[in-house]
Each structure stands twice: as C-alpha cells, then as structure tokens.
C-alpha cells in the first residue's frame, strides 16, 4: 500500500486529509509540524508528501528545498491557505509536484495524488 505523509499544523486539516487519503486506498502518515520531516521520510519511506506552506517556525518552501536535496524523486504537494503566484512559482521551480490552495476540492486533490504516485 502506498504511503502519503501529511505535514500540517492544523489538526482538522490532518484529519480531513487522512480520511480522503485512506478512503482513496492509500495509507496516511501525519506530522503536526516541520520538526522531523526528513527523519520521518527516512524511516517511513512515503511515496508522496503533502506539505503545508506555513508551519509554526517553518517555511514549507524551505522544507521542500531540503526534501528535494536528499530525496529528489519524492513527490511533494504544497498546500496553503495563503496562496500567491510568487510562492507557487517558487515551489514548482524547486520541484513541487503541485501547489494547491485551501480549501481544496477533494476530487481534484485525489486526482493529483493519483497522478503523483504513478509518475
């Protein structure tokens, strides 16, 4: 079963994403913040990461940069409630698979997840 790591400080977003992911046939792993992301990737070997852009004390774009340095082939979807074109462009340039705004459309998210884990 493919594993998806969800990194988001909002408990309700993590719960919603976990339900969507598991209802779609994947296993959800979660982290409530930026601490330990690389260690979690190393130990759990997720097939995809869904990463909040704004985390307490962390910038999701910088976490993305660190993830891509070590795990270049790992797909990362950035989620944010604070979308702007510059951040989206920067995330895609660094290597994000997709950049989505909250609230997200569940069907669109599932479609993007499926594309990401197949590529």
mmCIF file of the C-alpha atoms, coordinates in Angstrom:
data_MODEL
# 
_entry.id   MODEL 
# 
loop_
_atom_site.group_PDB 
_atom_site.id 
_atom_site.type_symbol 
_atom_site.label_atom_id 
_atom_site.label_alt_id 
_atom_site.label_comp_id 
_atom_site.label_asym_id 
_atom_site.label_entity_id 
_atom_site.label_seq_id 
_atom_site.pdbx_PDB_ins_code 
_atom_site.Cartn_x 
_atom_site.Cartn_y 
_atom_site.Cartn_z 
_atom_site.occupancy 
_atom_site.B_iso_or_equiv 
_atom_site.pdbx_formal_charge 
_atom_site.auth_seq_id 
_atom_site.auth_comp_id 
_atom_site.auth_asym_id 
_atom_site.auth_atom_id 
_atom_site.pdbx_PDB_model_num 
ATOM 1   C CA . UNK A 1 1   ? 0.000   0.000  0.000   1.00 0.00 ? 1   UNK A CA 1 
ATOM 2   C CA . UNK A 1 2   ? 1.371   3.409  -0.958  1.00 0.00 ? 2   UNK A CA 1 
ATOM 3   C CA . UNK A 1 3   ? 2.056   5.801  1.918   1.00 0.00 ? 3   UNK A CA 1 
ATOM 4   C CA . UNK A 1 4   ? 1.397   9.527  1.973   1.00 0.00 ? 4   UNK A CA 1 
ATOM 5   C CA . UNK A 1 5   ? 2.943   11.756 4.620   1.00 0.00 ? 5   UNK A CA 1 
ATOM 6   C CA . UNK A 1 6   ? 0.768   14.739 5.603   1.00 0.00 ? 6   UNK A CA 1 
ATOM 7   C CA . UNK A 1 7   ? 2.576   17.612 7.323   1.00 0.00 ? 7   UNK A CA 1 
ATOM 8   C CA . UNK A 1 8   ? 0.141   20.240 8.611   1.00 0.00 ? 8   UNK A CA 1 
ATOM 9   C CA . UNK A 1 9   ? -0.162  22.043 11.943  1.00 0.00 ? 9   UNK A CA 1 
ATOM 10  C CA . UNK A 1 10  ? -3.947  22.168 11.758  1.00 0.00 ? 10  UNK A CA 1 
ATOM 11  C CA . UNK A 1 11  ? -5.401  19.078 13.437  1.00 0.00 ? 11  UNK A CA 1 
ATOM 12  C CA . UNK A 1 12  ? -8.639  19.252 11.434  1.00 0.00 ? 12  UNK A CA 1 
ATOM 13  C CA . UNK A 1 13  ? -6.814  19.537 8.129   1.00 0.00 ? 13  UNK A CA 1 
ATOM 14  C CA . UNK A 1 14  ? -4.704  16.497 9.049   1.00 0.00 ? 14  UNK A CA 1 
ATOM 15  C CA . UNK A 1 15  ? -7.844  14.554 9.967   1.00 0.00 ? 15  UNK A CA 1 
ATOM 16  C CA . UNK A 1 16  ? -9.619  15.560 6.745   1.00 0.00 ? 16  UNK A CA 1 
ATOM 17  C CA . UNK A 1 17  ? -6.604  14.684 4.605   1.00 0.00 ? 17  UNK A CA 1 
ATOM 18  C CA . UNK A 1 18  ? -6.185  11.363 6.412   1.00 0.00 ? 18  UNK A CA 1 
ATOM 19  C CA . UNK A 1 19  ? -9.820  10.461 5.663   1.00 0.00 ? 19  UNK A CA 1 
ATOM 20  C CA . UNK A 1 20  ? -9.506  11.472 1.998   1.00 0.00 ? 20  UNK A CA 1 
ATOM 21  C CA . UNK A 1 21  ? -6.228  9.587  1.582   1.00 0.00 ? 21  UNK A CA 1 
ATOM 22  C CA . UNK A 1 22  ? -7.386  6.414  3.308   1.00 0.00 ? 22  UNK A CA 1 
ATOM 23  C CA . UNK A 1 23  ? -10.770 6.433  1.551   1.00 0.00 ? 23  UNK A CA 1 
ATOM 24  C CA . UNK A 1 24  ? -8.790  6.506  -1.714  1.00 0.00 ? 24  UNK A CA 1 
ATOM 25  C CA . UNK A 1 25  ? -6.852  3.355  -0.821  1.00 0.00 ? 25  UNK A CA 1 
ATOM 26  C CA . UNK A 1 26  ? -3.610  4.847  0.491   1.00 0.00 ? 26  UNK A CA 1 
ATOM 27  C CA . UNK A 1 27  ? -2.038  4.805  3.954   1.00 0.00 ? 27  UNK A CA 1 
ATOM 28  C CA . UNK A 1 28  ? -1.790  8.196  5.668   1.00 0.00 ? 28  UNK A CA 1 
ATOM 29  C CA . UNK A 1 29  ? 1.094   9.169  7.922   1.00 0.00 ? 29  UNK A CA 1 
ATOM 30  C CA . UNK A 1 30  ? 0.967   12.521 9.717   1.00 0.00 ? 30  UNK A CA 1 
ATOM 31  C CA . UNK A 1 31  ? 3.197   15.086 11.364  1.00 0.00 ? 31  UNK A CA 1 
ATOM 32  C CA . UNK A 1 32  ? 1.854   18.178 13.171  1.00 0.00 ? 32  UNK A CA 1 
ATOM 33  C CA . UNK A 1 33  ? 4.735   20.425 12.146  1.00 0.00 ? 33  UNK A CA 1 
ATOM 34  C CA . UNK A 1 34  ? 8.094   20.827 10.467  1.00 0.00 ? 34  UNK A CA 1 
ATOM 35  C CA . UNK A 1 35  ? 10.126  19.041 13.143  1.00 0.00 ? 35  UNK A CA 1 
ATOM 36  C CA . UNK A 1 36  ? 11.316  15.666 11.994  1.00 0.00 ? 36  UNK A CA 1 
ATOM 37  C CA . UNK A 1 37  ? 10.129  15.749 8.382   1.00 0.00 ? 37  UNK A CA 1 
ATOM 38  C CA . UNK A 1 38  ? 13.376  14.421 6.930   1.00 0.00 ? 38  UNK A CA 1 
ATOM 39  C CA . UNK A 1 39  ? 13.649  11.796 9.672   1.00 0.00 ? 39  UNK A CA 1 
ATOM 40  C CA . UNK A 1 40  ? 10.057  10.672 9.031   1.00 0.00 ? 40  UNK A CA 1 
ATOM 41  C CA . UNK A 1 41  ? 10.761  10.395 5.315   1.00 0.00 ? 41  UNK A CA 1 
ATOM 42  C CA . UNK A 1 42  ? 13.901  8.383  6.018   1.00 0.00 ? 42  UNK A CA 1 
ATOM 43  C CA . UNK A 1 43  ? 12.213  5.986  8.426   1.00 0.00 ? 43  UNK A CA 1 
ATOM 44  C CA . UNK A 1 44  ? 8.751   5.580  6.851   1.00 0.00 ? 44  UNK A CA 1 
ATOM 45  C CA . UNK A 1 45  ? 9.666   5.937  3.147   1.00 0.00 ? 45  UNK A CA 1 
ATOM 46  C CA . UNK A 1 46  ? 6.435   7.639  1.976   1.00 0.00 ? 46  UNK A CA 1 
ATOM 47  C CA . UNK A 1 47  ? 5.554   7.651  -1.698  1.00 0.00 ? 47  UNK A CA 1 
ATOM 48  C CA . UNK A 1 48  ? 4.286   11.233 -1.510  1.00 0.00 ? 48  UNK A CA 1 
ATOM 49  C CA . UNK A 1 49  ? 4.375   14.180 0.901   1.00 0.00 ? 49  UNK A CA 1 
ATOM 50  C CA . UNK A 1 50  ? 1.574   16.711 1.323   1.00 0.00 ? 50  UNK A CA 1 
ATOM 51  C CA . UNK A 1 51  ? 3.162   19.719 2.981   1.00 0.00 ? 51  UNK A CA 1 
ATOM 52  C CA . UNK A 1 52  ? 1.588   22.862 4.405   1.00 0.00 ? 52  UNK A CA 1 
ATOM 53  C CA . UNK A 1 53  ? 3.373   26.005 3.244   1.00 0.00 ? 53  UNK A CA 1 
ATOM 54  C CA . UNK A 1 54  ? 3.026   27.769 6.605   1.00 0.00 ? 54  UNK A CA 1 
ATOM 55  C CA . UNK A 1 55  ? 4.023   25.843 9.693   1.00 0.00 ? 55  UNK A CA 1 
ATOM 56  C CA . UNK A 1 56  ? 4.862   27.342 13.103  1.00 0.00 ? 56  UNK A CA 1 
ATOM 57  C CA . UNK A 1 57  ? 8.552   28.192 12.980  1.00 0.00 ? 57  UNK A CA 1 
ATOM 58  C CA . UNK A 1 58  ? 8.964   26.742 9.496   1.00 0.00 ? 58  UNK A CA 1 
ATOM 59  C CA . UNK A 1 59  ? 8.515   27.754 5.895   1.00 0.00 ? 59  UNK A CA 1 
ATOM 60  C CA . UNK A 1 60  ? 7.127   24.874 3.850   1.00 0.00 ? 60  UNK A CA 1 
ATOM 61  C CA . UNK A 1 61  ? 9.036   26.087 0.797   1.00 0.00 ? 61  UNK A CA 1 
ATOM 62  C CA . UNK A 1 62  ? 12.314  25.732 2.719   1.00 0.00 ? 62  UNK A CA 1 
ATOM 63  C CA . UNK A 1 63  ? 11.282  22.262 3.917   1.00 0.00 ? 63  UNK A CA 1 
ATOM 64  C CA . UNK A 1 64  ? 10.514  21.405 0.285   1.00 0.00 ? 64  UNK A CA 1 
ATOM 65  C CA . UNK A 1 65  ? 14.002  22.597 -0.696  1.00 0.00 ? 65  UNK A CA 1 
ATOM 66  C CA . UNK A 1 66  ? 15.582  20.341 1.972   1.00 0.00 ? 66  UNK A CA 1 
ATOM 67  C CA . UNK A 1 67  ? 13.438  17.359 0.989   1.00 0.00 ? 67  UNK A CA 1 
ATOM 68  C CA . UNK A 1 68  ? 14.371  17.720 -2.679  1.00 0.00 ? 68  UNK A CA 1 
ATOM 69  C CA . UNK A 1 69  ? 18.104  17.921 -1.830  1.00 0.00 ? 69  UNK A CA 1 
ATOM 70  C CA . UNK A 1 70  ? 18.034  14.499 -0.205  1.00 0.00 ? 70  UNK A CA 1 
ATOM 71  C CA . UNK A 1 71  ? 15.016  12.840 -1.833  1.00 0.00 ? 71  UNK A CA 1 
ATOM 72  C CA . UNK A 1 72  ? 14.879  14.404 -5.274  1.00 0.00 ? 72  UNK A CA 1 
ATOM 73  C CA . UNK A 1 73  ? 12.495  11.793 -6.702  1.00 0.00 ? 73  UNK A CA 1 
ATOM 74  C CA . UNK A 1 74  ? 9.990   12.118 -3.853  1.00 0.00 ? 74  UNK A CA 1 
ATOM 75  C CA . UNK A 1 75  ? 6.832   13.913 -4.983  1.00 0.00 ? 75  UNK A CA 1 
ATOM 76  C CA . UNK A 1 76  ? 5.642   16.797 -2.783  1.00 0.00 ? 76  UNK A CA 1 
ATOM 77  C CA . UNK A 1 77  ? 2.319   18.626 -2.950  1.00 0.00 ? 77  UNK A CA 1 
ATOM 78  C CA . UNK A 1 78  ? 2.279   22.028 -1.262  1.00 0.00 ? 78  UNK A CA 1 
ATOM 79  C CA . UNK A 1 79  ? -0.990  23.114 0.391   1.00 0.00 ? 79  UNK A CA 1 
ATOM 80  C CA . UNK A 1 80  ? -1.611  26.631 1.601   1.00 0.00 ? 80  UNK A CA 1 
ATOM 81  C CA . UNK A 1 81  ? -4.361  28.925 2.774   1.00 0.00 ? 81  UNK A CA 1 
ATOM 82  C CA . UNK A 1 82  ? -2.164  31.870 1.771   1.00 0.00 ? 82  UNK A CA 1 
ATOM 83  C CA . UNK A 1 83  ? -1.614  31.427 -1.941  1.00 0.00 ? 83  UNK A CA 1 
ATOM 84  C CA . UNK A 1 84  ? 0.309   33.849 -4.043  1.00 0.00 ? 84  UNK A CA 1 
ATOM 85  C CA . UNK A 1 85  ? 1.717   33.466 -7.508  1.00 0.00 ? 85  UNK A CA 1 
ATOM 86  C CA . UNK A 1 86  ? 5.328   34.037 -6.451  1.00 0.00 ? 86  UNK A CA 1 
ATOM 87  C CA . UNK A 1 87  ? 5.229   31.249 -3.846  1.00 0.00 ? 87  UNK A CA 1 
ATOM 88  C CA . UNK A 1 88  ? 3.523   28.878 -6.249  1.00 0.00 ? 88  UNK A CA 1 
ATOM 89  C CA . UNK A 1 89  ? 6.094   29.551 -8.958  1.00 0.00 ? 89  UNK A CA 1 
ATOM 90  C CA . UNK A 1 90  ? 8.954   29.154 -6.467  1.00 0.00 ? 90  UNK A CA 1 
ATOM 91  C CA . UNK A 1 91  ? 7.574   25.839 -5.162  1.00 0.00 ? 91  UNK A CA 1 
ATOM 92  C CA . UNK A 1 92  ? 7.208   24.425 -8.679  1.00 0.00 ? 92  UNK A CA 1 
ATOM 93  C CA . UNK A 1 93  ? 10.729  25.606 -9.619  1.00 0.00 ? 93  UNK A CA 1 
ATOM 94  C CA . UNK A 1 94  ? 12.152  23.836 -6.547  1.00 0.00 ? 94  UNK A CA 1 
ATOM 95  C CA . UNK A 1 95  ? 10.346  20.677 -7.515  1.00 0.00 ? 95  UNK A CA 1 
ATOM 96  C CA . UNK A 1 96  ? 6.866   20.584 -6.011  1.00 0.00 ? 96  UNK A CA 1 
ATOM 97  C CA . UNK A 1 97  ? 4.555   18.297 -7.953  1.00 0.00 ? 97  UNK A CA 1 
ATOM 98  C CA . UNK A 1 98  ? 1.610   20.627 -7.323  1.00 0.00 ? 98  UNK A CA 1 
ATOM 99  C CA . UNK A 1 99  ? 0.637   23.735 -5.370  1.00 0.00 ? 99  UNK A CA 1 
ATOM 100 C CA . UNK A 1 100 ? -2.950  23.775 -4.057  1.00 0.00 ? 100 UNK A CA 1 
ATOM 101 C CA . UNK A 1 101 ? -4.885  26.303 -2.033  1.00 0.00 ? 101 UNK A CA 1 
ATOM 102 C CA . UNK A 1 102 ? -7.113  25.592 0.957   1.00 0.00 ? 102 UNK A CA 1 
ATOM 103 C CA . UNK A 1 103 ? -9.925  24.942 0.940   1.00 0.00 ? 103 UNK A CA 1 
ATOM 104 C CA . UNK A 1 104 ? -9.138  22.349 -1.692  1.00 0.00 ? 104 UNK A CA 1 
ATOM 105 C CA . UNK A 1 105 ? -11.501 20.350 -3.851  1.00 0.00 ? 105 UNK A CA 1 
ATOM 106 C CA . UNK A 1 106 ? -11.372 16.733 -2.643  1.00 0.00 ? 106 UNK A CA 1 
ATOM 107 C CA . UNK A 1 107 ? -11.745 15.248 -6.134  1.00 0.00 ? 107 UNK A CA 1 
ATOM 108 C CA . UNK A 1 108 ? -9.002  17.480 -7.513  1.00 0.00 ? 108 UNK A CA 1 
ATOM 109 C CA . UNK A 1 109 ? -6.714  16.528 -4.644  1.00 0.00 ? 109 UNK A CA 1 
ATOM 110 C CA . UNK A 1 110 ? -7.360  12.795 -5.169  1.00 0.00 ? 110 UNK A CA 1 
ATOM 111 C CA . UNK A 1 111 ? -6.678  13.185 -8.881  1.00 0.00 ? 111 UNK A CA 1 
ATOM 112 C CA . UNK A 1 112 ? -3.366  14.956 -8.189  1.00 0.00 ? 112 UNK A CA 1 
ATOM 113 C CA . UNK A 1 113 ? -2.379  12.351 -5.579  1.00 0.00 ? 113 UNK A CA 1 
ATOM 114 C CA . UNK A 1 114 ? -3.035  9.527  -8.040  1.00 0.00 ? 114 UNK A CA 1 
ATOM 115 C CA . UNK A 1 115 ? -1.001  11.256 -10.756 1.00 0.00 ? 115 UNK A CA 1 
ATOM 116 C CA . UNK A 1 116 ? 1.851   11.911 -8.333  1.00 0.00 ? 116 UNK A CA 1 
ATOM 117 C CA . UNK A 1 117 ? 2.167   8.339  -7.098  1.00 0.00 ? 117 UNK A CA 1 
ATOM 118 C CA . UNK A 1 118 ? 2.001   6.957  -10.653 1.00 0.00 ? 118 UNK A CA 1 
ATOM 119 C CA . UNK A 1 119 ? 4.713   9.222  -12.058 1.00 0.00 ? 119 UNK A CA 1 
# 
